[in-house]
Amino acid sequence: LDWSTVLTQPATFTVRSVDLTDWEMLVEKWPGGQHSFPKFTRDRDEPPDEGPKRPSRVKMKYLRAGRGQFAYEDHSSPWSIVARNIDLNITDFPTYRGNATFHGGTVAIQRYVPMWVNMNARFRIEESLLHMEQVAFDTDGAKSSAVGVVDVSRFPEMRFDVKSRVNFQRMRELFFEREKWALSGDGDFTGNFHLFKGGHDLAGTFKSDLAGVYDYRFPALYGALHWTPKLFEVTDAGSELFDGDAKFAYSIKPLGTPTGATAHFEASYTDVDLARISDFYDLRGQRFAGRASGKNLLEWPNGRFHENHGSGRVSVAMPAGST
């Protein structure tokens, strides 16, 4: 401590340095929005105290918190994160700012396969706002970067702009562990994430040079997605397909209802090459030619694909010059 500033007006208690090791912190959130995150500051929308000014204040010049662990458990979703081996540094020059790293962390979402996660972040603190100036996440199957703001006085209120590079096959293994279908390729996601009291909102666009499902290939894949507690949907999606073009739309909604959600998949294709399709399916003894366009719709109760139903249509044009 630096006691030389105690006699100033107002009195200031200056903490020169704090060194903390082998610490643990647990924050929990329950249905209804109640949480155990400690209240460090006055809410930004609360009016200032009308009474006399506080007779003293506390300033900290440097903090080092190493070998720490932070755990957050959301019992309403449910999902959780455990950040292990945290190294946190904060200085007061010219304002409170610092950096934080951890490795060997774990993210668990509902009943899906838990994912490992490492993080490196740089931030600054302004009253109750934690400005995350640069965040790098290295997670199981993805690499991400983000910038955003966390409002500590309104926890879990936070907003982030996110960019991710995702491996499709590893995502299938994590979120569809019991399925056998194979994916291939990598994709880029750019979007924004909002976590707030009562829910979340993730929206953005994605693209991939070449995505695959089994032996099918979808060059120049693109689309947009939106995920909230009530729905997950992919819109405005498309790709090249057998020398033609395809468009896709997919949704699961409404989520979180007693009756369950319905999955909806709609695909359309234009001017695909039937000769390439014949070669792809290895139709021995016969080969088709021409250009096909069509549309297919498939719906099923989420989790019960065997109850699917749908419809479709296809039209074929003969090759140019044929009679």
Salt bridges, closest charged atoms under 4 A:
ASP2 OD2 - ARG16 NH2 3.94
ASP22 OD2 - ARG67 NH2 2.73
GLU28 OE2 - HIS75 NE2 2.91
ASP43 OD1 - LYS39 NZ 2.81
ASP45 OD2 - ARG154 NH2 3.52
GLU73 OE1 - HIS75 NE2 3.69
ASP74 OD2 - LYS29 NZ 3.76
ASP87 OD1 - ARG64 NE 2.69
ASP92 OD2 - LYS61 NZ 3.82
GLU126 OE2 - ARG124 NE 2.98
GLU126 OE1 - HIS131 NE2 3.39
GLU133 OE1 - ARG97 NH1 3.46
GLU133 OE1 - ARG122 NE 3.46
GLU133 OE2 - ARG124 NH1 2.96
ASP138 OD1 - LYS143 NZ 3.30
ASP140 OD2 - ARG170 NH2 2.79
ASP151 OD2 - ARG44 NH2 3.02
ASP151 OD2 - ARG154 NE 3.64
GLU157 OE2 - HIS194 NE2 2.85
GLU173 OE1 - ARG170 NH1 2.90
ASP188 OD2 - ARG165 NH1 2.73
ASP201 OD1 - HIS226 NE2 2.92
GLU233 OE1 - LYS253 NZ 3.63
ASP243 OD2 - ARG291 NH2 2.93
GLU266 OE1 - HIS264 NE2 3.52
GLU266 OE2 - LYS295 NZ 2.96
ASP279 OD2 - ARG287 NH2 2.85
ASP282 OD2 - ARG284 NE 3.13
GLU299 OE2 - HIS264 ND1 2.86
GLU299 OE1 - HIS309 NE2 3.51
GLU307 OE2 - ARG304 NE 2.88
GLU307 OE2 - HIS306 NE2 3.64
